[in-house]
Amino acid sequence: MEQHFNTPSEVIDTNMKAGEGKAHLPLGKMILLGIMAGAFIALGGATSSTAAHAIDNVGLARFVAGIIFPVGLMIIVFVGGELFTGNCLIVMDVVGKKVTWFECIRNLIVVYFSNLIGALIIDTLIYFSGNLDYTGGLLGAYAIKVAVGKVGISPLKGITSGILCNILVCIAILMAVAATDIVGKVWAIFFPIMAFVVGGFEHCVANMFYIPVGMMAAQNPVYVAKAQEAYGLTAEQIQGLTILHSLNNFIPVTIGNILGGMVFVGIPCYFIYKKKWQKYHDDVKTA
């Protein structure tokens, strides 16, 4: 019977070839692709928040957001972009000695801050577009509530939630490689990304949209009043939306995302599908 998808071994091989190319991108191209990816993920965050903000049931709200949010990664896969969380899979090339640790870390640092630039551009455009005025300013209040929740996360929750998130994101990327047509790639991306949104897990690049746009909304007295009325937020909580406090989220979540992508997906997949185990098998037999 004809096979209509790539095997896991083929997926890892293809992804490693792509990772090698990512690590060796010219700096200017790496930055531009990183900005694009940050913007695309932010657009997914903005539109999913618009769809879900007026739904009171948390599970249903996350489900609705989960239907919309995957568009960000789909655009990156089909149009192009360098995404920090997905690029954690370059670790397979490091373990396979195709890329050095320096090249891997260089890529991740450049892409991380490029993603931030792209997300901040969309944050600014969303704020001034009037998008947050929807439902009498409730969307602006929702942006504040989400940001307050994220900066208030504990380090342990940030790390563990970040791990869970990037397991699913990296699996989505690998599943997209497994598919051989665009429809298959769409569905391969859709379900794991929807799962991470429904689970409420933390994605550092998505948070580059959610936290700054909440900080911007906190400067608008209409949104602030709505947030206090609708969600019971205190003035102290809202005033806590600062760049310094945002690090309470970004540091542990980024660490968790790295661990999820590298330790829980990238390295195990390399050792399962690319490591030459026969040598070790033969050594054991002859010992």
Secondary structure, 3 states (H helix, E strand, C coil): CCCCECCHHHHHHHHHHHHHHHHCCCHHHHHHHHHHHHHHHHHHHHHHHHHHCCCCCHHHHHHHHHHHCCHHHHHHHHHCCCCHHHHHHHHHHHHCCCCCHHHHHHHHHHHHHHHHHHHHHHHHHHHHHCHHHHHHHHHHHHHHHHHHHHHCCCHHHHHHHHHHHHHHHHHHHHHHHHECCHHHHHHHHHHHHHHHHHHCCCCHHHHHHHHHHHHHHCCCHHHHHHHHHHHCCCHHHHHCCCHHHHHHHHHHHHHHHHHHHHHHHHHHHHHHHCCCHHHHHHHHHHC
